[in-house]
Structure formats: C-alpha cells, structure tokens
C-alpha cells in the first residue's frame, strides 16, 4: 500500500489528498502548519473570493478546463460544499483595448476579445454594446460559481476524513521531515511519495527553497451587502496598475467579497485603510446595486483582509523529483487561480504519483463526473 504524505492543507493540498485517497490502496496523510479554520498571512486559501474567471492563455488552459466540470457539479448537486452559481461579467475598458493592454494582473486570458473559454463556460454571451457601462469597449457574461471558502475547505477535510485520510499539524523545516511528522518520529514510517503543496512557503521549505516564488498581495473588504447574482470585474481601474476591481457574493451567507489589489512582491499583512476606501468606492461605482444607490456609505462591512497569492516566475510547478532519496511531487505556485485549477492540477499529481509507485491504470474514478 503506497504511503503518501501531502504537505499543505490549502485548496491544493486538500484536493490532492482527496483524489489520492479515492485511488484504491493509497494511504494518505496530510501534514500542515495551517489548517482550515485558521486565518494567517502565510495561508492563502481562506482569503480567496473565490470564483471561477478563467485566467490562463489557451495553451496553459488544462488545469482550468479539467476543474470546471467538477466545480459545476458541486454547485449543482452538493449544496453542503458551499458553492453557488453566479453570473460572471467581464468588462474590457476602451483604453485597455486601445493600448493592447488586456493581459493584466497575471490573468492573461480573461480579458481576451475572443476568449478560448467561451466554449467551456455555460451561457457565454457577448454583452450588447448598448448595455455596456460608460468607458467600456466590450464585455462578456457566463455562468460561473462563487465558493464560500470558509465552508468549502472544511468540507474538503470532511471528504478526505471519510476516505481515511489522516491529518497532522506540524511545521516542517525540510521536506525530508514529512515522514516523521506523518508517522511520529519513532514510527519508522516508510513514505513512498511526498506531495509538496506548500503554496507561498515553497520559497522557505528546505529541499525546495524555490526563489521563483513570490507573493502577490490581495487586499479585500467583506461586506453584508448582496451583489444580486452578478460577479463583475474589469480589465483595469484608474487607481494604479496594482489595483483591480471585482465583486463576488459567497454562497450560504458568506458575505460579498470586494477586491482588490494585485501587488507583486509585497508581503505586507495588514489592510491599508486608504486602499480599502478605494476598493469600496470602485466596487460601488461598478456595481451600484450593492447599496441600492446609497454609495459607499451604504456598505455594511464584516471585515477587512489581506491574502498573499502564491505566484511563481514561469508559472505553476507540477513535476516530480527525488529529494534526499525520497520522491516528491510538487504542486505549488497557483497565483490567483488555485481554486479554479484545483482538480486539474490534483489530477496531474495523481498521474505523477501513479508513475512513481508503478501503478498502471487507475483503479477508481478520480472524481464523480
Ligand atoms: P495555501 O492555501 O497557502 O496552503 C499552503 C499549505 O501549506 C498550508 O496548509 C500551510 O500551512 C502549508 N505549509 C507550507 N509550508 C509548510 C511547512 N514548512 N510545514 C508544514 N506545512 C506547510 N483563486 C481562485 O481560483 N479564484 C479566486 O477567485 C481567487 N481569489 C483570490 C483572492 C485573493 C484575495 C487571494 C489572496 C487569492 C485568491 N485566489 C483565488 C488564489 C487562491 O487563493 C490560491 O491560489 C490558493 O489558495 C493557493 O492554495 P495552496 O493550497 O497552494 O496554498
């Protein structure tokens, strides 16, 4: 029975643990410094909106393509997972189109004039010109989902636990400590594969120390106001290149997330009040329905927050290597798309683990499609 240790209990580690545990014969342990329920600047997943706005260029679209059917199924059939359908509205500003500047905020494919994802997402339509807000060149709408991360992450833990996955709290200085952390130092547990889903901390984990990993700071405001089923975003805003605008209402009373910022290399954990004011102003201008025309004063704030997206020069790292005699499969560096690419990436991790442990064909379905 292959012993697999997953480092990390963010959306990447938990989705890998779930799909690995669905494979008959695998024994899976998750070891993590942070678990669902924690809010910490080193732990990105709880801070995400999170919704599905396809960001990759077509050539890199495998992760998002392979994930969407499962997130759609969860929204349709599994209400306790904490996802619901919402209409994404993607607006392209006239000035960004004129400047040829539609590859913004690492969302290279999102604002394309004829995006590849129009074939993937349900009810895709270009917005008629006479329905566009002032200053917009064009825009599209499609059915997407918004995930209440405070519900979804614990739901993933529960699904894993049902399949026998064990959970351990530990802070590893080096990947080679994974076996001792999973089994207890005196257990002599032999680990066949370590899955490294350590997110941003891949830049500090011994044996990995990936200098290409960097944070992209995202400040948000969570409010009680409702967005009436629409998740708008635009290709830019007037407040600078590292500020962005989006609105998304989480399922099951999770509040509405107003964003945001996209500050590369910035580790600052505290919300900045001036930035917060700009975020709220932009959100209400783009989507006045939030406050029924009452402006920023009509917003009812739950909390301010900051999360650090785990970005990586050259993109996500999903590959296997031997570190100190142990096989390691990496899955980190998902920047701003960790949820919407989660099942596609975890599926690749399962393939790599299968190659290592010498399993041929899959013995069971990876997920319920
Ligand atoms: P993390 O969630 O950071 O988890 C890393 C795990 O590894 C943690 O459990 C940590 O404790 C553990 N770990 C690390 N080092 C060690 C160690 N040495 N020892 C033990 N454990 C260790 N994505 C979307 O798809 N859609 C969105 O709408 C979206 N919106 C976002 C909005 C904001 C404001 C932010 C900040 C992010 C957003 N994202 C979104 C991106 C998404 O949140 C991330 O891509 C994703 O959460 C990364 O997950 P992860 O599991 O790789 O990392």
Boltz pocket constraint, residues with backbone or C-beta under 6 A from the ligand:
constraints:
  - pocket:
      binder: B
      contacts: [[A, 7], [A, 8], [A, 9], [A, 10], [A, 11], [A, 12], [A, 13], [A, 31], [A, 32], [A, 33], [A, 34], [A, 35], [A, 42], [A, 43], [A, 44], [A, 45], [A, 46], [A, 47], [A, 48], [A, 49], [A, 50], [A, 51], [A, 52], [A, 53], [A, 170], [A, 171], [A, 172], [A, 173], [A, 197], [A, 198], [A, 199], [A, 200], [A, 201], [A, 202], [A, 205], [A, 216], [A, 217], [A, 218], [A, 219], [A, 220], [A, 259], [A, 260], [A, 306], [A, 307], [A, 308], [A, 309], [A, 310], [A, 331], [A, 332], [A, 333], [A, 334], [A, 335], [A, 336], [A, 337], [A, 338], [A, 339], [A, 340], [A, 341]]
      max_distance: 6.0
